[in-house]
């Protein structure tokens, strides 16, 4: 390791340093003087975004080819940092009302983000797994952050158990890849597989176990059962973060795996993705209809959205349509902000002492909280895919990519499930505007600048991505086209001589 390697990790090191500062400062503050700690987490994230964007054109590998800085990694790092900012802004008021205003929470969000940033930049199996476990362990603690709440502890335990199973499947798949190729580098593994060095039976088992592990991580069917319980039991701001951020990092990793290592095995994973996608959409869309708890409804809703994303991955196996990957990148950006925004509104409504996240509790809130109802309407319409919101364009580009790959019938199935999902999103709007409240609505317990800023950023992103989808979609396509594809032989020698040196994609 040399100075070039350290410089490459400046954004991640900034977040780690900020997390350490938060942990050290917290005990020194009086109990009533901990307000505003979220901004100590937001500030380094903003700075990290600037630094990451500044280095977007420097394509280079670091730590002897363990991580890479390319447009693909830059896109996802910025998206993950933006999600972390919104998550921390949504959290402070909620933590304060539950007497859990501790810097530990913000430190955990930062550590989780660092793990995900390592995952999206990793081009080595060992590095990927280190980032994965940093993300996972921090996420388990976030889910159980309300340690005096039995539901929160239950959520953390279930998340830990299912996450451990997922890690076992991923480790088994990676062990099979290493055992048959003798390499941990994505590109070396891909070259060995292309050369026919890996037995077909071993590759089938490796692909199946890897897909099972990733399916656990993104809550795809039939490994989805943990998600509703975890999201319902977790602190609502943590549920907002966990419902989107890990999915973003895992889908980025899946794209790298399929592109660099498993592109020759598309006859194995493409049909599996189709089956998993259809099952995931079916379970997510139908189960969300019968939910009366809004957190569980959003959990099943997120499962359905995973199904839509898997459609595009399946399409990539039948036709090399780079627009499909770009559509996934755009969809993840749109989904992140509209889903976090919906959870953020629930955080705001939870300031009412009688709010229990049931559908009935949003009845008639337009009369007392018109702005709250209005912004929730925006997020529900976007999740349903109603134009001109970000959700509409996200689904349009995704289904268009599936059609362009020659799987129009699969796109039709996705559209039909999307129409089914519109029911439970629009039902929330009907309750807010057309139902009378059962009881007199309580006044919300104070206002929060942080919460307002978080909701405002999420709403602004949803509107901007809907009205001006071009810039983000262009960056997504640029990220896919300029994804690092491995050094040439002479570049390998140069990288070995000078780790961190730029190499030609």
C-alpha positions in Angstrom: 0.0 0.0 0.0 1.3 3.5 -0.9 0.1 7.1 -0.9 -1.9 6.5 -4.1 -4.0 3.8 -2.4 -4.7 6.0 0.6 -5.8 8.9 -1.6 -8.2 6.6 -3.4 -10.1 6.0 -0.1 -10.4 9.7 0.9 -14.2 9.7 0.7 -14.5 6.5 2.8 -11.9 7.7 5.3 -13.8 11.0 5.7 -16.9 9.0 6.7 -14.9 6.7 9.1 -13.3 9.7 10.7 -16.7 11.5 11.1 -18.1 8.3 12.7 -15.2 8.2 15.2 -15.7 11.9 16.0 -19.4 11.3 16.6 -18.7 8.4 19.0 -16.1 10.5 20.9 -18.1 13.7 21.1 -21.4 12.1 22.3 -20.3 11.3 25.9 -19.0 14.8 26.4 -22.3 16.5 25.6 -25.2 17.0 28.1 -28.2 15.0 27.6 -30.2 17.9 26.3 -27.4 19.2 24.1 -27.2 16.5 21.5 -29.6 18.1 19.0 -28.0 18.7 15.6 -25.6 15.8 15.8 -27.0 14.6 12.5 -25.3 17.5 10.7 -21.9 16.1 11.9 -22.7 13.1 9.7 -24.3 15.1 6.8 -21.3 17.4 6.4 -18.7 14.7 5.6 -21.1 13.0 3.3 -21.6 16.3 1.3 -17.8 16.7 1.2 -17.3 13.1 0.1 -19.8 13.7 -2.8 -17.7 16.6 -4.0 -14.5 14.7 -3.8 -16.0 11.7 -5.5 -17.4 13.8 -8.3 -14.1 15.6 -8.7 -12.2 12.3 -9.4 -14.9 10.9 -11.7 -12.6 10.9 -14.8 -9.7 9.1 -13.1 -10.0 5.4 -14.1 -7.6 3.6 -11.9 -7.1 0.5 -9.8 -5.8 0.5 -6.2 -4.5 -1.9 -3.6 -3.0 -4.2 -6.2 -6.2 -4.4 -8.2 -8.6 -4.9 -5.3 -10.7 -1.8 -5.9 -11.3 0.5 -8.9 -12.3 4.1 -9.4 -14.5 4.3 -12.5 -17.7 6.0 -13.6 -19.7 3.1 -12.4 -18.3 3.3 -8.9 -18.6 7.1 -8.8 -22.3 6.9 -9.8 -23.2 4.5 -7.0 -21.0 6.2 -4.4 -22.7 9.5 -4.9 -26.1 7.9 -4.9 -25.3 6.0 -1.6 -24.0 9.2 0.0 -27.1 11.1 -1.0 -29.3 8.3 0.5 -27.2 8.5 3.8 -27.7 12.2 4.0 -31.5 11.9 3.6 -31.6 9.0 6.2 -29.7 11.0 8.8 -31.9 14.1 8.3 -35.1 12.0 8.7 -33.8 10.4 11.9 -33.1 13.1 14.6 -36.6 14.1 15.5 -37.7 10.4 15.7 -34.8 9.5 17.9 -35.4 12.5 20.2 -39.0 11.5 20.7 -37.9 8.0 21.7 -35.2 9.3 24.0 -32.6 7.7 21.8 -30.8 10.8 20.6 -27.4 9.2 20.4 -24.5 9.6 18.0 -24.2 5.8 17.8 -27.0 5.8 15.2 -25.3 8.3 12.9 -22.0 6.5 13.2 -23.7 3.2 12.2 -25.3 4.9 9.2 -21.8 6.1 8.2 -20.2 2.7 8.7 -22.9 1.1 6.7 -22.4 3.6 3.9 -18.6 3.0 3.9 -19.2 -0.8 3.6 -21.5 -0.2 0.6 -19.0 2.2 -1.0 -16.4 -0.5 -0.8 -18.8 -3.1 -2.3 -19.5 -1.0 -5.4 -15.8 -0.2 -6.0 -14.6 -3.8 -5.3 -13.2 -5.9 -8.2 -11.9 -8.6 -5.9 -13.9 -11.2 -4.0 -12.1 -10.6 -0.7 -12.6 -6.9 -0.9 -16.2 -7.3 -1.8 -16.9 -9.5 1.2 -15.1 -7.2 3.6 -17.4 -4.3 2.4 -20.5 -6.6 2.5 -19.9 -7.6 6.1 -19.2 -4.1 7.2 -22.5 -3.1 5.7 -24.3 -6.1 7.1 -23.1 -5.9 10.7 -23.8 -2.2 11.0 -27.3 -2.8 9.5 -28.2 -5.5 12.0 -27.4 -3.1 14.9 -29.4 -0.3 13.2 -32.5 -2.6 13.0 -32.3 -3.2 16.7 -31.3 0.3 17.7 -34.4 0.6 20.0 -33.0 -2.1 22.2 -35.9 -1.6 24.8 -38.5 -2.4 22.1 -39.1 -6.1 21.7 -40.1 -5.6 18.0 -36.8 -3.9 17.3 -34.8 -6.6 18.9 -36.9 -9.2 17.0 -36.2 -7.3 13.7 -32.5 -7.3 14.4 -32.3 -11.0 15.2 -34.3 -12.0 12.1 -32.1 -9.7 10.0 -29.0 -11.2 11.5 -30.0 -14.8 10.9 -31.2 -14.3 7.4 -28.2 -12.1 6.6 -25.9 -14.9 7.9 -27.5 -17.4 5.7 -27.1 -15.1 2.7 -23.4 -14.7 3.6 -23.0 -18.5 3.7 -24.4 -18.9 0.2 -22.3 -16.1 -1.1 -19.1 -17.5 0.5 -19.9 -20.9 -0.9 -20.3 -19.5 -4.4 -17.1 -17.5 -4.1 -15.2 -20.5 -2.8 -16.3 -22.5 -5.8 -15.1 -19.7 -8.1 -11.8 -19.5 -6.4 -11.3 -23.2 -6.2 -11.9 -23.7 -9.9 -10.0 -20.7 -11.2 -7.4 -20.0 -8.4 -8.1 -16.3 -8.5 -10.1 -13.7 -6.6 -9.9 -10.9 -9.1 -13.2 -10.5 -11.0 -11.3 -10.2 -14.3 -9.0 -13.2 -13.7 -12.0 -15.3 -12.8 -13.8 -14.2 -15.9 -10.8 -15.0 -18.1 -10.4 -18.4 -16.6 -14.1 -19.2 -17.1 -14.0 -18.0 -20.7 -11.0 -20.2 -21.3 -12.9 -23.2 -20.2 -10.9 -23.9 -17.0 -14.0 -24.3 -14.8 -16.1 -27.5 -15.0 -19.7 -26.8 -16.1 -21.2 -28.6 -13.1 -19.2 -26.5 -10.7 -20.1 -23.3 -12.4 -23.8 -24.2 -12.3 -23.5 -24.7 -8.5 -21.5 -21.5 -8.1 -24.0 -19.4 -10.0 -27.0 -20.9 -8.2 -25.5 -20.3 -4.7 -24.4 -16.8 -5.6 -27.9 -15.9 -6.9 -29.4 -17.4 -3.7 -27.2 -15.2 -1.6 -27.9 -12.1 -3.6 -31.6 -12.9 -3.5 -31.5 -13.0 0.3 -29.8 -9.6 0.4 -32.3 -7.9 -1.8 -35.4 -9.7 -0.4 -36.3 -11.5 -3.7 -38.6 -14.5 -3.7 -38.5 -17.1 -2.2 -36.0 -15.5 0.2 -38.2 -12.4 1.0 -39.9 -13.4 4.3 -37.5 -11.4 6.5 -38.2 -8.0 4.9 -41.7 -7.2 6.2 -40.8 -8.2 9.8 -37.5 -6.3 9.8 -38.9 -3.1 8.3 -41.9 -3.2 10.7 -39.8 -3.7 13.8 -36.9 -1.4 12.9 -36.9 2.3 13.9 -38.8 3.9 11.0 -35.8 6.1 9.8 -33.6 3.0 9.9 -36.2 1.0 7.9 -36.2 3.8 5.3 -32.4 3.5 5.0 -32.3 -0.3 5.0 -35.1 -0.5 2.5 -33.1 1.1 -0.3 -29.3 1.5 0.5 -28.3 -2.3 0.7 -30.4 -3.0 -2.4 -28.4 -0.3 -4.3 -25.1 -1.7 -3.3 -26.1 -5.3 -4.0 -27.5 -4.6 -7.4 -24.3 -2.7 -8.3 -22.3 -5.8 -7.2 -24.6 -8.1 -9.2 -24.0 -6.1 -12.4 -20.2 -6.3 -11.9 -20.4 -10.0 -11.2 -22.5 -10.7 -14.3 -20.4 -8.4 -16.5 -16.9 -9.3 -15.5 -17.1 -12.9 -14.2 -20.3 -14.7 -15.3 -21.1 -13.2 -18.7 -20.3 -16.7 -20.2 -22.9 -18.3 -18.0 -25.9 -16.3 -19.1 -27.6 -19.5 -20.2 -27.7 -20.5 -16.5 -28.5 -17.2 -14.7 -30.8 -15.5 -17.2 -33.6 -18.2 -16.9 -33.2 -18.2 -13.1 -33.6 -14.4 -13.0 -36.8 -14.7 -15.0 -38.3 -17.2 -12.6 -37.2 -15.2 -9.6 -38.4 -11.9 -11.0 -41.9 -13.2 -11.8 -42.2 -14.8 -8.4 -40.9 -11.7 -6.6 -43.4 -9.4 -8.4 -46.2 -11.8 -7.8 -45.6 -12.1 -4.0 -44.7 -8.4 -3.6 -47.7 -7.0 -5.5 -50.3 -9.4 -4.1 -49.2 -9.4 -0.5 -49.0 -5.6 -0.4 -52.7 -5.5 -1.3 -53.8 -7.2 2.0 -51.6 -5.2 4.3 -53.1 -2.7 6.7 -49.8 -1.7 8.3 -48.1 0.9 6.2 -44.6 -0.2 7.0 -45.4 -3.8 6.0 -47.1 -2.5 2.8 -44.0 -0.6 1.9 -41.9 -3.7 2.6 -43.9 -5.8 0.2 -43.9 -2.9 -2.2 -40.1 -2.9 -2.1 -40.1 -6.6 -2.9 -42.2 -5.9 -6.0 -39.7 -3.2 -7.1 -36.9 -5.8 -6.8 -38.9 -7.9 -9.2 -38.9 -5.1 -11.7 -35.2 -4.7 -11.5 -34.6 -8.4 -11.9 -36.5 -8.2 -15.2 -33.8 -6.0 -16.6 -31.1 -8.2 -15.3 -32.8 -11.2 -17.0 -33.0 -9.3 -20.2 -29.2 -8.7 -20.1 -28.7 -12.4 -20.4 -30.6 -12.7 -23.7 -29.3 -9.6 -25.4 -26.4 -7.4 -24.7 -28.4 -4.2 -24.3 -26.3 -1.8 -22.3 -29.3 0.5 -22.0 -30.7 -2.2 -19.7 -28.0 -1.6 -17.1 -28.4 2.1 -17.5 -32.1 1.7 -16.8 -31.4 -0.2 -13.7 -29.1 2.6 -12.5 -31.7 5.2 -13.1 -34.4 3.1 -11.5 -32.3 2.6 -8.3 -31.9 6.4 -8.1 -35.6 7.1 -8.5 -36.7 4.2 -6.2 -34.3 5.4 -3.5 -35.8 8.8 -3.0 -39.5 8.0 -3.5 -39.3 5.1 -1.1 -37.3 6.9 1.5 -39.7 9.9 1.1 -42.7 7.6 1.9 -41.0 6.3 5.0 -40.1 9.9 5.9 -43.7 10.9 5.9 -44.4 8.0 8.3 -41.6 9.3 10.5 -43.3 12.7 10.5 -46.7 11.2 11.3 -45.2 9.1 14.1 -44.8 12.4 16.0 -48.4 11.8 16.9 -48.7 9.8 20.0 -51.6 7.7 18.7 -50.0 6.9 15.3 -49.4 3.1 14.9 -48.6 3.0 11.2 -52.0 1.5 10.3 -53.8 2.5 7.2 -56.8 3.8 9.3 -54.5 6.3 11.0 -54.0 8.3 7.8 -57.7 8.7 7.3 -58.6 12.3 6.7 -55.1 13.7 7.4 -55.5 16.1 4.5 -57.8 18.2 6.7 -55.3 18.7 9.5 -52.0 18.3 7.7 -52.4 19.3 4.1 -48.7 19.6 3.3 -48.0 16.1 4.8 -50.8 14.6 2.7 -49.6 16.5 -0.4 -46.0 15.2 -0.2 -47.2 11.7 0.6 -49.4 11.8 -2.5 -46.3 12.7 -4.6 -44.4 9.7 -3.3 -47.3 7.3 -3.7 -47.9 8.5 -7.3 -44.2 8.0 -8.1 -44.1 4.6 -6.6 -47.2 3.7 -8.6 -45.5 5.0 -11.8 -47.9 7.8 -12.6 -46.4 10.4 -15.0 -44.6 12.8 -14.8 -43.0 11.5 -11.6 -39.6 9.8 -11.4 -41.3 6.4 -10.9 -43.0 6.6 -14.3 -39.8 7.2 -16.2 -37.9 4.6 -14.2 -40.5 1.9 -15.1 -40.7 3.2 -18.7 -37.0 2.9 -19.3 -36.8 -0.5 -17.5 -39.6 -2.1 -19.5 -38.3 -0.5 -22.7 -35.0 -2.2 -22.1 -36.7 -5.6 -21.6 -38.7 -5.1 -24.8 -35.5 -4.2 -26.7 -33.9 -7.4 -25.6 -36.6 -9.5 -27.3 -38.6 -10.3 -24.2 -41.7 -8.3 -24.8 -43.9 -10.9 -23.1 -41.8 -10.4 -19.9 -42.3 -6.7 -20.1 -46.1 -7.2 -20.4 -46.0 -9.3 -17.2 -44.1 -6.5 -15.4 -46.6 -3.9 -16.6 -49.5 -6.0 -15.4 -48.0 -6.3 -11.9 -47.2 -2.6 -11.9 -50.9 -1.9 -12.6 -51.8 -4.2 -9.7 -49.4 -2.3 -7.4 -51.2 1.0 -8.3 -54.1 -0.2 -6.2 -52.4 -0.2 -2.8 -50.6 3.1 -3.5 -53.7 4.9 -4.6 -55.6 3.4 -1.6 -53.3 5.4 0.7 -54.3 8.6 -1.2 -58.0 7.7 -1.0 -57.7 7.3 2.8 -55.9 10.6 3.2 -58.4 12.6 1.2 -61.7 10.8 1.1 -62.0 9.1 4.5 -63.1 10.7 7.8 -60.7 10.2 10.7 -62.0 7.9 13.5 -60.8 10.4 16.2 -59.8 14.0 16.4 -56.3 14.3 14.9 -53.7 15.3 17.4 -51.3 18.1 16.8 -47.9 16.9 15.6 -45.3 17.1 18.3 -43.2 20.1 17.2 -41.4 20.6 14.0 -37.9 19.5 12.9 -35.6 21.4 10.5 -33.8 18.1 9.8 -36.9 16.2 9.0 -38.2 19.0 6.8 -34.9 19.1 4.9 -34.8 15.3 4.4 -38.4 15.2 3.1 -37.7 18.3 0.9 -34.6 16.7 -0.6 -36.5 13.5 -1.3 -39.4 15.3 -2.9 -37.1 17.5 -4.9 -35.3 14.5 -6.3 -38.5 12.7 -7.2 -39.8 15.8 -9.1 -36.4 16.6 -10.7 -35.9 13.0 -11.9 -39.4 13.1 -13.3 -39.2 16.4 -15.1 -35.6 16.3 -16.1 -34.6 12.6 -16.4 -32.0 13.3 -19.0 -29.0 14.2 -16.8 -29.2 11.2 -14.5 -29.9 8.8 -17.3 -27.0 10.2 -19.3 -24.7 9.7 -16.3 -26.1 6.2 -15.8 -25.3 5.3 -19.5 -21.9 6.9 -19.1 -21.3 4.8 -16.0 -22.2 1.6 -17.9 -20.2 2.5 -21.0 -17.1 3.5 -19.0 -17.2 0.6 -16.5 -13.7 -0.6 -16.0 -13.3 -3.8 -18.0 -9.9 -4.9 -16.8 -6.3 -3.8 -17.6 -4.5 -4.8 -20.7 -1.4 -7.0 -20.3 0.9 -4.0 -20.4 -1.3 -2.1 -18.0 -1.2 -5.0 -15.6 2.6 -4.7 -15.4 2.3 -1.0 -14.9 -0.2 -1.4 -12.1 1.9 -4.1 -10.4 4.9 -1.7 -10.5 2.9 1.3 -9.3 -0.3 0.4 -7.4 -2.9 3.1 -7.9 -1.7 4.0 -11.3 -4.3 4.8 -13.9 -4.9 2.0 -16.4 -6.7 1.9 -19.7 -10.2 0.4 -19.6 
